[in-house]
Amino acid sequence: MRKLRNGRWIMAVSQIRAARGLEKADLVLKNGRIVNVFTEALEQADVAVCGGRIVGIGNYEGKQEIECQGAFIAPGFLDGHIHLESSMMDPAEFVRTVLPHGTTGVVADPHEIANVCGRDGIDYILRSTAGLPVDVYLSLSSCVPAAPLDESGACLEAEDLQFYYSDPRVVALAEVMNYVGTLTEEPEVMAKIRNAREAGRVVDGHAPGLRGYDLCGYLTAGVQSDHECTSEEEAKERIARGQWLMIREGTAAKNLEALIGMFSLPYCEHSMLVTDDKHPGDLLHDGHMDGILRKAVALGADPCIAVKMASYNTARYFGLKELGAVAPGYRADLVVLEDLESFRVRQVIKGGQEIYGPSRKLVVENGTVNKKLKESVRHSFHIKKLERSDFYLPVDPQKQPKKMRVIQLQRGQILTREKILDYVPRNNGISLEQDVLKLAVLERHMATGHRGIGYIQGYGLKKGAIASSVAHDSHNLIVAGTNEQDMAAAANEIRRLQGGWAIAVDGRVLASLALPIGGLMSELPVCELAEQIDDMKEKARKLGVDDGIDPFMTLAFLSLPVIPEIKLTTYGLVDVRQQKVIPVLL
């Protein structure tokens, strides 16, 4: 097979002869039940593969044959929006983890590592995913940094991104979070959208709650999809206005149940399934796209429609014309399923080759890529050794504060509330009786020495301190603690590790987890990583962290100044709605 200039494929003579049954195909999947994404029905037939392409549906003979015995043959699953960094694994380990679950392609937004390392972070994702048996396409991060009142390790402008559109694996401009800048026609935002559209790429959105005239303006600017819908009413309006709907079911945000009505006509024609973020333990225990399909069918979705939304629709939106269907001319990226309820994967075929199944061991290698990481990716921490005094909040001795603003956590949410409490000078405002702890965010990219100090309520920690270099979206160093000594100890451990998680008690490190790739990702195998994560969370809970709070995920979102009401950044306490720094002490 060869490709013409206009992107259409022409079959080789041998493939056409195999399609007509005149020659044996390279591979035939015998006696399967095909999930037909065009008719949204099942079809009993063989699937013939030649030269890495599906050449026929019917009754065929092959040089190699796989007896399916009535198992279901579906197109390989595609995740339309994910941040690989959220898995905390290097890309090769992520692929090792998701491929046995039937995933054959993902569209990744390297937003997290781009905020740390800029173009070096994007280059790392591109290099480390090249040649892996799961296709990793990129959507270019549109908002680095995510907000003006934060300090990231880089600033990516339109001209920085333009370079990447020459790469065929770059298929989109990622979530345009700055919808205000879009509606007010900020030149830099408009340039990013214009460049993507002129390069023939789609533009993904990120605008929760945008309705009516503002939605029309957002779409007119060129934004074509969104993964932030949380209600059917909102989702139906998006589709009615021509926007593609990404139904998200990940670790942090779960919208599938609220949007299950979108799995019916006409809405399913312009909807796809995505994860956004997925942590290691969830990937191990719940799976990837197969887990979303399992839940969707359990909630009443038609399995053929659900599979279509996890394959063909995604490919169609991103212009991946060779992917997403079990039909002649499509690439032979296939998954053989035991049933359409559990979606248990029996085999995975990639490009006509069996790469997962009883007869072949899955092999994914990219160790040489990790060994050759650029300095900016491997050593991304630039911060001095910290002392307990670095965690004091300056108090004017001439004006003793009487009140203080506290970030109040909400169980099961990343939204916060502002709460005003009496300021108690004893323990520098910390009050374990009221569950009030100190929170610090320290700049770690440029060694500026900038830091924000504040207070949180509702975390539950009774002793020690917990620190993390995963702190959305700029990923500075964030620390919560019952005292300044332990906060310094936990922070210095992360500095030593060049990124990770740490827990300190009585001035000593109790436990830590290294995340050396940008301070975001580990090089451990997934099972070992998941075990260490569980151990860290268990230790945090033993120190009192509330059962309704994820010790590290909750911490990671306390520095994101785009989610109401108040957050803490290196500039200080931020009123999200007004986008201004406000005083902690009153």
C-alpha positions in Angstrom: 0.0 0.0 0.0 1.2 3.5 -0.7 -0.1 6.9 0.1 -1.1 9.6 -2.4 -0.6 13.3 -1.9 -4.2 14.0 -1.0 -3.9 11.6 1.9 -6.0 8.8 0.3 -4.7 5.3 0.4 -4.3 3.0 -2.6 -4.2 -0.8 -2.0 -1.4 -3.0 -3.4 -2.4 -5.7 -5.9 -1.8 -8.5 -3.3 -4.2 -6.7 -0.9 -6.9 -6.4 -3.5 -6.5 -10.0 -4.5 -6.7 -11.1 -0.8 -9.8 -8.9 -0.4 -11.5 -10.7 -3.3 -10.6 -14.1 -1.8 -8.2 -14.9 -4.7 -5.2 -15.2 -2.4 -4.8 -16.0 1.3 -4.7 -13.0 3.6 -1.8 -12.5 6.0 -4.1 -12.9 9.0 -7.7 -13.9 9.4 -9.7 -13.5 12.6 -12.2 -16.4 12.2 -15.7 -16.7 13.4 -15.9 -13.4 15.3 -18.8 -11.1 16.0 -17.8 -7.7 14.6 -18.8 -4.5 16.3 -19.9 -2.5 13.2 -19.5 1.2 14.1 -21.4 2.2 10.9 -24.6 0.2 11.4 -24.2 0.2 15.3 -24.9 -3.5 15.2 -23.1 -6.9 15.4 -22.1 -8.9 12.3 -21.0 -12.5 12.3 -18.0 -12.9 9.9 -14.2 -13.3 9.5 -11.9 -10.3 9.3 -9.1 -10.6 6.7 -5.9 -8.6 7.2 -3.2 -8.0 4.6 -0.2 -5.6 4.7 -1.4 -4.2 8.1 -4.8 -3.3 6.7 -8.2 -4.8 6.9 -9.0 -6.0 3.4 -12.2 -8.0 3.9 -15.2 -9.0 5.9 -16.8 -12.4 5.1 -15.5 -15.9 4.8 -11.7 -16.0 4.3 -8.6 -18.1 4.6 -5.3 -16.8 6.0 -1.7 -17.7 6.2 -2.2 -17.2 9.9 -5.6 -17.7 11.5 -6.9 -16.8 15.0 -10.1 -18.7 16.0 -12.3 -16.2 17.8 -15.1 -18.7 18.6 -17.8 -16.1 18.7 -15.7 -13.5 20.6 -16.3 -9.8 19.7 -14.0 -8.0 17.3 -13.9 -4.2 17.8 -11.7 -1.4 16.6 -8.9 -0.5 18.9 -9.9 1.9 21.6 -8.8 5.6 21.4 -8.6 8.1 24.3 -9.3 11.5 22.8 -7.9 13.6 25.7 -5.4 12.6 28.3 -2.5 14.1 30.2 0.1 11.2 30.3 1.8 12.9 33.2 -1.3 12.2 35.4 -0.5 8.5 35.2 2.8 9.4 37.0 4.5 6.8 34.7 6.9 7.4 31.9 5.2 7.0 28.5 6.5 3.5 27.8 5.2 2.2 31.1 1.9 3.9 30.4 1.7 2.0 27.1 2.6 -1.3 28.8 -0.3 -0.7 31.2 -3.1 0.4 28.8 -2.4 -1.8 25.8 -3.7 -5.0 27.5 -6.9 -3.1 28.1 -7.5 -2.6 24.3 -6.1 0.9 23.9 -4.3 1.3 20.6 -4.2 5.1 20.5 -4.4 8.3 22.7 -4.3 12.0 22.1 -2.1 13.5 24.8 -1.9 17.1 26.0 1.6 17.5 27.5 0.3 20.5 29.5 1.8 19.5 32.8 5.4 18.9 31.7 5.2 21.8 29.3 4.5 24.1 32.3 7.7 22.7 33.9 10.0 22.5 30.9 8.4 24.3 28.0 9.3 23.0 24.6 11.8 20.5 26.2 8.8 18.9 27.9 6.9 18.6 24.6 10.0 17.2 22.9 10.4 14.6 25.6 6.8 13.3 25.1 7.2 13.2 21.3 10.6 11.4 21.5 9.6 8.9 24.2 6.4 7.9 22.5 7.8 7.4 19.0 7.6 3.8 17.8 5.6 2.5 20.7 2.8 0.0 20.0 0.1 2.5 21.1 -0.1 5.5 18.8 0.4 8.7 20.9 -0.8 11.8 19.1 -0.3 15.2 20.6 -2.5 18.2 21.1 -0.4 21.3 21.7 -0.8 22.9 25.1 -2.5 26.3 24.6 -2.3 27.7 28.1 1.3 27.7 29.5 1.1 29.2 32.1 -2.5 28.5 32.9 -3.1 31.8 34.7 -1.3 35.1 35.1 -1.2 34.8 38.9 1.1 31.8 38.9 4.7 31.1 38.0 5.4 28.2 35.7 8.7 27.1 34.3 8.0 28.3 30.8 5.7 30.5 28.7 4.6 29.1 25.3 3.4 31.6 22.8 1.9 31.0 19.3 5.3 31.1 17.6 6.7 28.5 20.0 3.9 26.1 19.0 3.9 26.8 15.3 7.0 24.7 14.8 5.2 21.5 15.8 2.5 21.5 13.2 5.0 20.0 10.7 4.8 16.8 12.8 1.9 14.5 11.6 1.5 13.2 15.1 0.4 16.7 16.3 -3.3 16.7 15.6 -4.8 19.5 17.7 -4.4 22.6 19.8 -5.3 21.5 23.3 -7.9 22.8 25.6 -8.3 26.5 25.2 -8.8 27.3 28.9 -8.6 31.1 28.4 -12.1 31.4 27.1 -12.2 35.0 28.4 -9.2 35.8 26.2 -11.0 34.1 23.3 -14.2 36.1 23.7 -12.2 39.3 24.1 -10.1 38.5 21.1 -6.7 38.6 22.8 -4.1 38.6 20.0 -2.0 35.8 21.4 -5.0 33.5 22.0 -6.4 34.2 18.6 -3.0 33.6 17.0 -2.8 30.1 18.5 -6.3 29.2 17.3 -5.7 30.7 13.8 -2.3 28.8 13.4 -3.9 25.5 14.4 -6.9 25.9 12.0 -4.6 27.0 9.1 -2.4 24.0 9.7 -5.6 21.8 9.3 -5.7 20.8 13.0 -8.7 20.8 15.3 -9.0 23.1 18.4 -10.1 21.6 21.7 -11.9 23.6 24.3 -12.1 23.9 28.1 -15.0 26.2 29.1 -17.2 24.8 31.9 -20.6 26.4 32.1 -20.2 28.5 28.9 -23.7 29.0 27.5 -25.8 31.2 25.1 -24.1 34.1 23.3 -20.7 33.5 24.9 -20.8 29.9 23.7 -21.6 31.1 20.2 -18.6 33.5 20.4 -16.3 30.7 21.6 -17.3 28.5 18.7 -17.1 31.3 16.2 -13.5 31.8 17.3 -12.7 28.3 16.1 -13.0 26.0 19.2 -14.5 22.7 18.2 -14.8 20.4 21.3 -15.0 20.5 25.0 -14.5 18.0 27.9 -15.9 20.1 30.7 -19.6 19.5 30.4 -21.2 18.1 33.6 -24.9 18.1 32.7 -27.1 16.8 29.9 -28.6 20.3 29.4 -25.2 21.9 28.8 -24.0 19.0 26.7 -27.1 19.1 24.4 -26.6 22.8 23.9 -23.0 22.2 22.9 -23.9 19.6 20.3 -26.9 21.6 19.0 -24.4 24.5 18.3 -22.1 22.1 16.4 -19.5 21.5 19.1 -18.1 18.0 19.7 -18.7 16.6 23.2 -15.9 14.8 25.0 -17.5 12.7 27.8 -14.9 12.5 30.6 -14.5 9.7 33.1 -11.1 9.8 34.8 -9.7 9.8 38.3 -10.3 13.4 39.3 -13.5 14.1 37.3 -16.2 11.6 36.6 -19.0 12.9 34.3 -20.1 9.7 32.6 -23.2 9.0 34.7 -24.5 12.6 34.4 -24.1 12.4 30.6 -25.3 8.8 29.9 -28.2 10.3 27.9 -25.7 11.3 25.3 -25.3 7.7 24.2 -28.4 7.9 22.0 -29.2 9.5 18.7 -28.6 12.2 17.7 -26.1 13.1 20.4 -23.9 10.0 20.1 -22.9 11.0 16.6 -20.9 13.9 17.9 -19.6 12.5 21.2 -16.5 10.7 22.2 -15.0 9.2 25.4 -12.0 10.5 27.2 -10.2 10.1 30.5 -8.4 13.5 30.9 -6.4 12.0 33.8 -5.9 8.5 35.1 -3.8 7.5 38.1 -1.7 4.3 38.2 -3.9 2.4 40.7 -7.1 3.2 38.7 -5.4 2.0 35.5 -4.5 -1.3 37.2 -7.8 -1.9 39.0 -10.4 -0.3 36.7 -8.6 -0.4 33.3 -8.6 2.4 30.8 -11.1 2.9 28.0 -12.5 -0.6 28.6 -13.4 0.6 32.1 -15.4 3.5 30.7 -17.2 1.1 28.3 -17.9 -1.3 31.1 -19.5 1.4 33.2 -21.4 3.0 30.3 -23.0 -0.4 29.4 -23.8 -1.0 33.1 -25.6 2.4 33.1 -27.7 1.3 30.1 -25.7 2.4 27.0 -25.9 0.3 23.8 -22.5 -1.4 23.6 -22.1 -0.9 19.9 -22.7 2.9 20.3 -20.4 3.0 23.3 -17.6 1.3 21.3 -18.2 3.7 18.4 -17.7 6.6 20.9 -14.4 5.1 22.0 -13.0 4.6 18.6 -14.6 5.8 15.3 -16.0 9.1 16.6 -12.6 10.0 18.1 -10.8 9.2 14.9 -13.3 11.1 12.9 -13.0 14.2 15.0 -9.2 14.3 14.9 -9.0 13.5 11.2 -7.4 10.1 11.7 -9.1 8.6 8.7 -7.4 5.2 8.8 -8.5 4.4 12.4 -11.6 3.5 14.3 -13.5 0.9 12.3 -13.5 -2.8 11.4 -13.9 -2.3 7.7 -11.9 -2.8 4.4 -9.2 -0.2 4.0 -8.9 0.7 7.7 -5.7 0.0 9.6 -5.9 -3.4 11.4 -5.8 -2.0 14.9 -8.3 -4.4 16.6 -9.3 -5.7 20.0 -10.9 -9.1 20.5 -13.3 -9.1 23.5 -14.8 -11.9 25.5 -18.1 -10.1 25.8 -19.7 -6.6 25.6 -20.4 -6.3 29.3 -17.1 -6.9 31.1 -15.1 -5.9 27.9 -12.4 -8.4 29.0 -9.7 -8.2 26.4 -8.6 -11.5 24.8 -6.2 -10.2 22.2 -4.9 -6.9 20.7 -3.9 -6.6 17.0 -1.9 -3.6 16.0 -1.1 -2.9 12.4 -2.1 -6.5 11.6 0.3 -8.0 14.2 -0.9 -9.7 17.4 0.9 -7.7 20.1 -1.1 -8.9 23.2 -2.7 -12.2 23.7 -2.0 -15.8 24.9 0.6 -16.4 22.1 2.7 -13.3 22.5 4.3 -11.4 25.3 3.9 -7.6 25.3 7.2 -5.8 24.9 7.6 -2.1 25.1 11.0 -0.4 25.3 12.2 3.2 25.6 14.8 3.0 28.2 17.4 4.8 26.0 15.0 7.8 25.8 14.8 8.1 29.6 18.6 7.8 29.9 19.1 10.7 27.5 16.7 13.1 29.1 17.6 16.7 28.7 18.9 18.4 31.9 15.8 20.6 32.0 13.5 17.5 32.2 15.7 15.4 34.5 16.7 18.2 36.9 13.8 20.6 37.0 14.2 21.8 40.6 16.0 25.1 41.2 15.4 26.1 44.8 17.6 26.7 47.8 17.7 24.5 50.8 14.8 25.5 53.0 14.7 26.5 56.7 11.7 26.6 59.0 11.8 30.4 58.8 10.9 30.1 55.1 7.5 29.0 56.2 6.7 31.9 58.5 4.0 34.3 57.4 5.3 37.9 58.0 3.3 39.8 60.6 3.5 43.5 61.1 4.5 43.9 64.8 2.8 47.3 64.8 -0.5 45.9 63.6 -1.3 42.6 65.2 -3.9 40.8 62.9 -7.3 39.7 64.5 -8.6 37.6 61.6 -7.3 35.4 58.8 -8.5 34.0 55.6 -8.5 30.2 55.4 -8.9 27.9 52.3 -11.7 25.6 53.3 -11.6 22.2 51.6 -14.7 20.4 50.3 -14.9 16.6 50.6 -14.7 15.0 47.2 -14.2 18.2 45.3 -11.4 20.5 44.1 -13.6 23.6 44.7 -12.7 25.5 47.8 -14.4 28.1 50.0 -13.1 31.2 51.7 -13.6 31.2 55.5 -12.7 33.9 58.0 -11.4 32.7 61.4 -9.9 34.4 64.4 -6.1 34.6 64.2 -4.3 33.0 67.1 -0.7 34.2 67.4 0.2 31.0 69.3 1.6 28.5 66.8 1.6 31.2 64.0 -2.1 30.7 63.2 -2.0 26.9 63.2 -4.8 25.3 65.2 -5.1 21.5 65.3 -8.3 21.9 67.3 -10.0 23.7 64.4 -8.2 21.6 61.8 -6.3 24.6 60.6 -2.9 23.9 59.0 -0.3 26.0 57.3 0.0 25.8 53.5 3.0 26.9 51.4 3.7 27.2 47.7 7.3 27.7 46.8 8.6 28.6 43.3 11.0 25.9 42.1 11.6 26.6 38.4 13.7 29.8 38.3 15.1 30.1 41.8 13.2 33.3 42.3 12.6 32.7 46.0 8.9 33.6 45.6 6.6 31.9 48.0 3.0 32.1 49.1 2.0 31.2 52.7 -1.6 30.6 53.9 -3.9 28.3 55.8 -6.2 25.4 55.0 -9.1 23.8 56.9 -10.5 20.3 56.4 -7.4 18.4 55.4 -7.3 16.5 58.8 -3.5 16.2 59.3 -2.8 15.9 63.0 1.0 15.5 62.9 3.9 16.3 60.5 3.9 17.7 57.0 3.1 16.5 53.5 4.8 17.9 50.4 4.4 17.4 46.6 5.9 18.7 43.4 2.7 17.9 41.6 0.8 21.1 42.0 -1.4 22.2 39.1 -0.8 23.7 36.8 2.6 25.3 37.3 3.8 22.5 39.5 5.7 24.4 42.0 6.5 22.9 45.4 3.4 22.7 47.7 3.5 21.8 51.4 0.8 21.4 54.1 1.9 20.9 57.7 1.2 21.2 61.4 4.5 23.0 62.0 7.3 24.7 60.1 10.1 22.3 61.0 8.3 19.3 59.4 7.3 21.5 56.4 11.0 22.3 55.7 12.0 18.6 56.1 9.4 17.4 53.6 10.2 20.1 51.1 13.9 19.5 51.3 13.4 15.8 50.6 11.6 16.7 47.4 14.4 19.0 46.5 16.9 16.2 47.0 14.8 13.8 44.9 14.3 16.4 42.1 10.6 16.0 42.4 8.1 13.7 44.1 6.0 13.3 47.3 7.3 13.4 50.9 6.0 13.0 54.4 8.0 14.3 57.4 7.4 13.9 61.1 9.4 15.3 64.0 11.9 16.9 61.6 12.6 13.6 59.8 11.4 12.1 56.5 8.9 9.3 57.2 8.4 8.3 53.5 8.9 9.6 50.0 8.3 8.8 46.4 10.6 10.0 43.6 9.2 11.6 40.5 12.4 12.5 38.6 10.9 13.2 35.2 9.9 16.9 35.4 8.9 16.4 39.1 5.8 14.7 37.7 6.6 11.1 36.6 8.3 8.0 37.9 10.5 5.5 36.2 9.1 2.6 38.3 7.0 -0.2 36.8 3.3 0.4 37.3 2.8 -2.3 40.0 5.6 -1.0 42.1 4.6 2.6 41.6 1.0 1.9 42.5 2.2 0.0 45.6 4.3 3.0 46.7 1.5 5.4 46.1 -0.9 3.3 48.3 1.8 3.2 51.0 2.2 6.9 50.9 -1.5 7.5 51.1 -1.8 5.0 54.0 0.9 6.8 56.0 -0.8 10.1 55.4 -4.1 8.7 56.7 -2.4 7.4 59.8 -1.3 10.9 60.4 -4.9 12.0 60.3 -5.7 13.0 56.7 -9.5 12.9 56.4 -11.0 9.8 54.6 -12.9 12.0 52.2 -9.7 13.7 51.1 -7.1 12.3 48.7 -3.9 13.3 50.5 -1.9 14.2 47.4 -4.5 14.9 44.7 -6.3 17.4 47.0 -3.0 19.1 47.7 -2.2 19.3 44.0 -5.2 21.4 43.2 -4.9 23.9 46.0 -2.5 26.0 43.9 -4.6 26.1 40.7 -5.9 29.7 40.5 -8.6 29.0 37.9 -10.9 26.9 40.1 -13.0 28.9 42.7 -13.0 30.3 45.3 -9.5 30.9 46.7 -6.2 29.3 46.0 -2.6 29.8 47.0 0.2 30.5 44.5 3.8 31.8 44.7 2.2 35.3 44.5 0.1 34.7 47.6 -3.6 34.0 48.3 -5.7 34.5 45.1 -9.3 35.3 44.8 -10.1 33.3 41.7 -13.2 35.1 40.5 -11.6 38.5 40.8 -8.2 37.2 39.7 -6.3 39.3 42.3 -4.1 38.6 45.3 -5.8 39.2 48.6 -4.3 39.4 52.1 -4.3 36.4 54.4 -4.2 38.3 57.6 -6.9 40.9 58.4 
